[in-house]
């Protein structure tokens, strides 16, 4: 059954199944929680259940024409709206008013083939103000036989009036057991096998996110981690040459910058955990335990925490379109001061 496809989100799944059984589906939902934990999958499975020709409206069968069309995104009563970049060089994607208006036109009609029109607004927290205000009217006066599902990682970025008109369901980071099952299923379908060591490393580093577990290039990650450990170890006012070389290199890779800063955050977090409690079993990068323990002996806890704080501020600045090179240089100067 389709709801069995949702792993590691028992509470959201129970809420949705109870609402279906009791025929108490609201006009709009807000699925929120960190990225890649099953929010979009749950929304799709809910659409299947509402329109399933065999098991609906309690669950989906994954085999009837309606379920298959929804899975293939060809069902005439099923819509997914995604943010788009304004240009190839744009840092962020946005939900624009033209796309919202086009969706509103489609929702104005009664279902063509199924029982319920379902519109999924993915990454709804990327909606621009004009589009948000326009879409608010749809939530205030929802079309009949229509369910709208907003998906957001940062719901606080949505208008409060939009949030108040949706029934919220929180999705939590996936447990390692669920991540391992998903990875094993994916790797088995692609390569026919899944090595236990790879499963362990991917699930531990996933931080509860499926996309990170599946998409990560472990060889590339290994190179980045070695480079970052070396940077943490040697950066100082005496080695500003290394700091500026690293900054110059990564300031040009804006599409990968948040990723490498996330990696730096995790490494500093692991070293701080080892320094504070020697709990090496609680670290993300367990395969690097020996190197991280050596690094923990070199740095004080206040220095590690100051570095961690500097990275977080840099990530926030970059999300606000700050100059990449200046932001990274300022971050490494803070590293030098902490060291």
C-alpha positions in Angstrom: 0.0 0.0 0.0 1.2 3.5 -0.7 1.5 4.7 2.9 3.8 1.9 3.5 6.3 3.7 1.3 6.7 6.4 3.9 9.5 5.2 6.2 10.5 6.8 9.5 7.6 9.2 9.8 5.2 7.2 11.9 3.4 10.2 13.5 2.6 12.1 10.3 1.5 8.8 8.6 -0.9 8.0 11.5 -2.4 11.6 11.4 -3.0 11.3 7.6 -4.4 7.8 7.8 -6.8 8.8 10.6 -8.0 11.8 8.7 -8.7 9.6 5.6 -10.5 7.0 7.7 -12.7 9.7 9.3 -13.1 11.6 6.1 -11.8 14.7 7.8 -9.3 16.0 5.3 -8.9 19.8 5.5 -8.8 22.2 2.5 -5.0 22.8 3.1 -2.1 21.2 4.9 1.3 22.5 5.7 4.0 19.8 5.9 7.0 21.2 7.5 10.4 20.0 8.8 14.0 19.8 7.5 14.7 19.1 3.9 14.4 15.6 2.4 12.7 13.7 5.3 9.6 12.5 3.4 7.3 15.5 3.2 6.9 15.5 -0.6 6.6 11.7 -0.6 3.8 11.9 2.0 2.0 14.5 0.0 2.1 12.4 -3.2 0.9 9.3 -1.3 -1.9 11.3 0.1 -2.9 12.4 -3.4 -2.9 8.7 -4.5 -5.1 7.7 -1.6 -7.7 10.4 -2.3 -7.9 9.3 -5.9 -7.2 5.6 -5.8 -9.6 3.5 -7.9 -9.1 0.4 -5.7 -8.3 1.3 -2.1 -9.2 5.0 -2.0 -9.9 7.1 -0.2 -8.2 5.3 2.7 -5.0 4.3 1.0 -3.4 4.0 -2.4 -2.8 0.7 -4.2 0.2 1.8 -6.3 -1.2 -0.3 -9.2 -4.4 1.3 -10.5 -4.4 3.8 -13.4 -4.9 6.8 -11.0 -2.0 5.8 -8.7 0.3 5.2 -11.6 -0.5 8.5 -13.3 0.1 10.4 -10.0 3.4 8.6 -9.6 4.3 9.6 -13.2 3.0 13.2 -12.8 0.5 12.8 -15.6 -2.8 12.8 -13.7 -5.0 15.7 -14.9 -6.1 16.5 -11.3 -2.6 16.4 -9.7 -0.2 19.4 -9.7 3.2 20.0 -8.3 4.5 23.6 -8.2 8.3 23.9 -7.8 10.5 27.1 -7.4 12.5 28.1 -10.4 15.7 30.1 -10.8 15.4 33.4 -12.6 18.7 32.7 -14.4 21.3 30.0 -14.5 23.6 32.0 -12.3 20.9 32.8 -9.7 21.8 31.5 -6.2 18.2 30.7 -5.2 15.0 29.5 -6.8 11.7 31.3 -6.3 8.0 30.7 -6.6 6.8 33.5 -8.8 3.3 35.0 -9.2 2.9 33.9 -12.8 3.3 30.2 -11.8 0.9 30.7 -8.9 -1.7 32.4 -11.1 -1.4 29.5 -13.6 -2.1 27.0 -10.9 -5.0 29.0 -9.6 -6.6 28.8 -13.0 -6.3 25.0 -13.0 -7.8 24.7 -9.6 -10.8 26.7 -10.5 -12.3 23.7 -12.4 -13.9 20.6 -10.9 -11.8 17.3 -11.0 -11.6 16.0 -14.5 -10.8 12.3 -13.8 -10.4 11.8 -10.0 -12.3 12.5 -6.9 -10.1 15.3 -5.6 -7.7 17.8 -7.1 -4.4 17.9 -5.3 -1.9 20.7 -5.6 1.5 20.4 -3.9 3.5 23.6 -3.5 7.0 22.3 -2.9 9.4 24.6 -1.0 6.6 27.0 -0.3 8.9 29.1 1.9 10.6 30.2 -1.4 7.4 32.1 -2.5 7.9 35.8 -3.3 5.7 38.4 -1.5 3.5 39.1 -4.6 2.8 35.4 -5.2 2.2 34.8 -1.5 -0.5 37.5 -1.3 -2.1 36.2 -4.5 -2.1 32.6 -3.2 -3.6 33.7 0.1 -6.9 34.4 -1.6 -7.0 30.7 -2.8 -6.5 29.5 0.8 -9.2 31.9 2.1 -11.7 30.7 -0.5 -10.5 27.2 -1.5 -12.0 25.6 -4.6 -14.4 22.7 -4.0 -13.0 19.1 -4.1 -9.5 20.5 -3.8 -6.6 19.8 -1.4 -3.7 22.1 -1.3 -0.5 20.9 0.4 2.3 23.4 1.2 5.7 21.9 1.9 8.3 24.0 3.8 11.6 23.6 5.5 11.4 27.1 7.0 7.7 27.7 7.8 8.6 30.9 9.7 9.4 32.5 6.3 5.8 32.1 5.2 3.2 34.8 5.8 1.5 34.1 9.2 -1.9 34.4 7.5 -0.9 31.6 5.1 0.3 29.4 8.0 -2.9 30.0 10.0 -5.1 28.7 7.1 -3.3 25.4 6.9 -3.4 22.4 9.2 0.3 21.8 10.1 2.0 18.4 10.3 5.6 18.4 11.5 8.1 15.9 9.9 11.2 15.0 11.9 14.7 13.9 10.8 14.7 10.3 9.8 16.2 7.7 12.2 19.3 5.9 11.0 17.3 2.6 10.7 14.9 4.2 8.1 17.8 5.9 6.3 19.6 2.5 6.0 16.5 0.8 4.6 16.1 3.6 2.0 19.7 3.5 1.0 19.8 -0.3 0.8 16.7 -0.3 -1.4 18.1 2.4 -3.7 21.6 0.9 -4.0 20.1 -2.6 -4.6 18.0 -1.3 -7.5 21.0 0.5 -9.0 23.9 -1.8 -8.4 22.4 -5.0 -7.1 24.2 -4.8 -3.8 24.9 -2.5 -0.9 28.1 -2.8 1.2 27.6 -2.7 4.9 30.4 -0.2 5.3 28.9 2.2 2.8 25.4 1.8 4.3 26.8 2.7 7.8 28.8 5.7 6.5 26.0 7.1 4.4 23.3 6.7 7.1 25.5 8.2 9.8 26.4 11.2 7.7 22.9 11.7 6.4 21.8 13.8 9.3 18.3 12.5 8.9 18.1 13.5 5.2 17.5 11.0 2.4 18.9 13.2 -0.4 22.2 13.7 1.4 22.5 10.0 2.0 21.8 9.0 -1.6 23.5 11.9 -3.5 26.7 12.2 -1.6 29.8 11.4 -3.6 31.9 9.7 -0.9 35.2 10.1 -2.7 34.7 13.8 -3.2 33.5 14.1 0.4 36.6 12.3 1.6 38.8 14.9 -0.2 36.8 17.8 1.1 37.0 16.5 4.7 40.8 16.0 4.5 41.2 19.5 3.2 39.0 21.0 5.9 40.7 19.1 8.7 44.0 20.5 7.5 42.6 24.0 7.3 41.3 23.8 10.9 44.6 22.5 12.1 47.0 25.0 10.5 45.0 28.2 10.0 46.5 31.1 12.0 47.8 34.6 11.4 51.2 33.0 10.6 49.6 30.9 7.8 47.3 33.5 6.2 48.6 32.3 2.8 46.8 29.0 3.2 43.7 30.9 4.4 43.6 33.2 1.4 44.3 30.3 -1.0 41.4 28.3 0.3 39.1 31.4 0.2 40.0 32.2 -3.4 39.3 28.7 -4.5 35.9 28.3 -2.8 34.6 31.8 -3.5 34.4 30.8 -7.1 32.3 27.7 -6.4 29.1 29.3 -5.2 27.0 26.3 -6.1 29.0 24.1 -3.7 29.8 26.6 -1.0 26.9 25.8 1.3 27.8 22.2 1.1 31.4 22.7 2.1 30.4 25.0 4.9 28.0 22.3 6.1 30.9 19.9 6.1 33.0 22.3 8.0 30.2 22.7 10.6 29.9 19.0 11.1 33.7 18.5 11.5 33.9 21.4 14.1 30.9 19.9 15.9 32.5 16.5 16.0 35.9 17.9 17.3 34.0 19.9 20.0 32.0 16.8 21.1 35.3 14.8 21.5 36.9 17.7 23.3 34.0 18.2 25.7 33.0 14.6 26.4 35.4 12.3 24.6 32.2 10.6 23.2 33.6 9.5 19.9 30.5 7.3 19.4 28.4 10.4 19.1 30.2 11.9 16.1 29.0 12.0 12.5 32.4 11.4 10.9 33.1 8.3 12.8 35.5 7.0 10.1 37.8 10.0 10.9 37.8 9.5 14.7 41.5 9.2 15.0 42.2 12.4 13.1 39.4 14.3 14.9 40.8 13.2 18.3 44.2 14.5 17.3 42.6 17.8 16.3 40.8 18.0 19.6 44.1 17.8 21.4 45.4 20.9 19.5 42.4 23.2 20.0 40.6 24.6 23.0 36.9 24.2 23.4 36.3 28.0 23.3 38.3 28.2 20.1 36.2 25.4 18.5 33.0 27.0 19.5 34.1 30.4 18.2 35.0 28.7 14.8 31.6 27.0 14.8 29.8 30.3 15.4 31.8 32.0 12.6 30.8 29.3 10.1 27.1 29.7 11.1 27.3 33.5 10.6 29.0 33.0 7.2 26.3 30.6 6.0 23.6 33.1 7.0 25.4 35.9 5.3 25.8 34.0 2.1 22.0 33.1 2.1 21.5 36.9 2.2 23.6 37.3 -1.0 26.7 38.6 0.8 29.9 38.7 -1.2 31.4 35.2 -1.1 35.1 36.0 -0.9 34.7 38.7 1.7 32.5 36.5 3.8 34.9 33.6 3.7 37.9 35.9 4.4 36.1 37.3 7.4 35.3 33.8 8.6 38.9 32.6 8.5 40.1 35.8 10.2 37.8 34.8 13.0 39.3 31.4 12.9 42.8 32.9 13.3 41.6 35.0 16.3 40.1 32.0 17.9 43.2 29.8 17.3 
